[in-house]
Structure formats: structure tokens, C-alpha cells
Amino acid sequence: MRATDTSFLLAAAVALIAILIQDTGYFAIARIFGPKIIRHKLFAKFIKPRSIVSGERYFHRRGPFIVFSSRFVVGLRAPVIMSAGFLRMHWPRFIRYDFLAAVIMTPAWMLVGYALGAQFDDSVGSLSKFFAFLAPVAVIAGAFLIYRSVKADKARSDSESCADGPSDIAGAE
């Protein structure tokens, strides 16, 4: 049996299932081992419990969009999936948005591979150099955008708590 004898839909379905199993594995590993790693003395110096709670709240609000869009940015998928697991995003919600993005990207990448596969053989060297440059740039850009968004959310949250007025602390007088 040759590769061209395989049905495109069957190949896409198998690839989609394999991708979702892999993503669930990343998610589960982060959910199980993430809190233990963060409590390690090496990381406890840098990552405070308040930051984790803030990240969980942020991921609760924006997680679906982050999970969905990370599939379209090279280099962000695995870190975002692990963040979703660590920051306790509900698995059914995670898999729903991961599945929606994978349904779009899996056949798209397969079509690109099918249409341009012969040309890739000649261009693998230059293509790998291009992605070796693009991946770190995409990761840095994504991290910057996430940082900026978290900072804006924190500022908005702080301003909302200040707008509620000063809290009356018993016994402060």
C-alpha cells in the first residue's frame, strides 16, 4: 500500500486523534506534576502563590482563546497546553477549544504537505533555518503579548478594587 492510496479524510482523522491524545498528555502531565514543581525551592523563590492565583483567574477568563489561538503560532502550543493544565483549566473546556483549532490546522497542514511535499525535499535546509529563526521570535512575541494582557488585566482589577472605595478595617482606629 502506498501513501497515495490512503484516504485523506482517514489520514486527517487519525492525525487529529493522535494530536488530541498528545495534547491531553501534555495537559495531564502539567496538571499532575506542575504544582509539585512550583513548590520546589528553586521555583518557589520566583513564583509566588499570588501570581499563580492571578494566572488561574486570567486563564479562566481568557484560556479558551489562548488555547485556540496558540495552535496557529509556531512554538506556543506545548507551553500553552501545559499552562492550561497547570493553571487548572477544566479539561472538557480545554479539549473543546483545542479540538476546534486542531480541526482547522490538521487538514490545512496535511494539504500543504500534500501539495508542496515534493518541493519540500529540495527546500528542507532553508525551511528549517527559517523556522529556527521564526520559532523563537514567535515565542518571544507571544510571551510579550500575554505579559502585556496580564498586566492590563491586573491594572484593570486594581482600579476596580480602588473604585469600590477604601475598606473599613475594624480596630484600625
C-alpha angles and dihedrals in degrees: 000000000000126000090247090059091065118098112249092222092051092048091048092049093050091046091048092051091048091049093050091049090051092048091049088052092054090046093050094046091052092045093051103037103024098083091047092051093048091051090056110112092242093060098031089073092060105030116059123198090241090059091051092051090048090050091049091053091047092048091047089058102034103020098103092054092044093049092046097046096042090072089065095053118074113237099015102084101082096042091048093048091050091046090052090054095044094045090052101246108174110261096227090054092046095049092047093058094037089052093049092052093043091051087059101040103038097062090038093057091043091053091049089050092048095046098042102024096112091049091051091063089066096040103041093108096052092038092054090050090051093051091043086061097037098049097061091043090052092048092050092046091048092048090050092050092048091047091050092048093048090048091050091048091050092049090048091049092048092049091049091052090048091049090058088067133243116317117242108236114202114234094015092118 
